[in-house]
Amino acid sequence: MIKSMTGYGCAKGVSGKLGITVELRSVNNRFLDCGVKLPRVYTCLEDAVKARVQQAISRGKVDVFITIDASGADDVVIEVNEPVADAYMAALKKLSEKYGVPNDATAVSLARMQDVLTVTRAETDVDKLGADIDAILTEALKDFNAMRSREGEKLRNDISARADEIERLVGLAEERSPQTVAEYRQRLEARLREVLENNAVDEARIVAEAAIFADKTAVAEETVRLRSHLSQLRDMLKSDQPVGRKLDFLIQEFNREANTIGSKGNDVRMARIVVDLKSEIEKIREQIQNVE
């Protein structure tokens, strides 16, 4: 089933005591353009995220937002810088003895001294974090692809309906083409009789002229090719593989055949059929711009 290039997906999880949220948003684009936004300290994981997205998506402008919440983590480590603390204690003792003042230093007052305490965070296991992000990203991609499939189903139904209308118009063109030849022959014969003032009309000349006209205005080749294109279109709409680029090429062939029919159809009714035909083709072209 075809997929839309427009979609949204989200998944949440944890890695140790870190909360992780992964969001994906996409719009249509000729090629795959993947952007990843995550905390700067974890930018080393960006390439792995892009590679995972490329496995699931072939076209579209995809933005991946990864949020890492460390508010629930208790990985803060506080250490005493003992050489600095010893130096402070020695200096306080020296001041007390030299100037005869009490040495009332406490643990709290000592802790307030510059560089006595150092606060650090425990080092994150990047490999584990990367694996956990990949698992959460996989769930987000499932949600993302489910939405794209739903949108793709709507696109498929609309394109299929327009393909049926194109087929109906092709049938009308096939019916109208021989009628234009018959009408041309009637007009030609009436004109010749008028010119010759009801004298004998050369039937062979009329047949020859009508044959030349029929050859110039025949649209059988174009309608046969259009029906073949319609068959290919319907097969592509059933495919599970990305077919957006193929559809884009195929619809160009639709336009080419419709233009040829329009240039051959020396007739007002045929011209109206071609206008309707090109209108439906254009509507399909607009829809497939969003097909992966």
Secondary structure as GFF3:
##gff-version 3
##sequence-region A 1 292
A	DSSP	beta_strand	7	15	.	.	.	ID=ss1
A	DSSP	beta_strand	18	27	.	.	.	ID=ss2
A	DSSP	beta_strand	32	37	.	.	.	ID=ss3
A	DSSP	three_ten_helix	40	45	.	.	.	ID=ss4
A	DSSP	alpha_helix	46	56	.	.	.	ID=ss5
A	DSSP	beta_strand	60	69	.	.	.	ID=ss6
A	DSSP	beta_strand	76	80	.	.	.	ID=ss7
A	DSSP	alpha_helix	82	99	.	.	.	ID=ss8
A	DSSP	alpha_helix	107	111	.	.	.	ID=ss9
A	DSSP	beta_strand	117	121	.	.	.	ID=ss10
A	DSSP	alpha_helix	126	195	.	.	.	ID=ss11
A	DSSP	alpha_helix	203	217	.	.	.	ID=ss12
A	DSSP	alpha_helix	220	237	.	.	.	ID=ss13
A	DSSP	alpha_helix	244	264	.	.	.	ID=ss14
A	DSSP	alpha_helix	268	288	.	.	.	ID=ss15
###
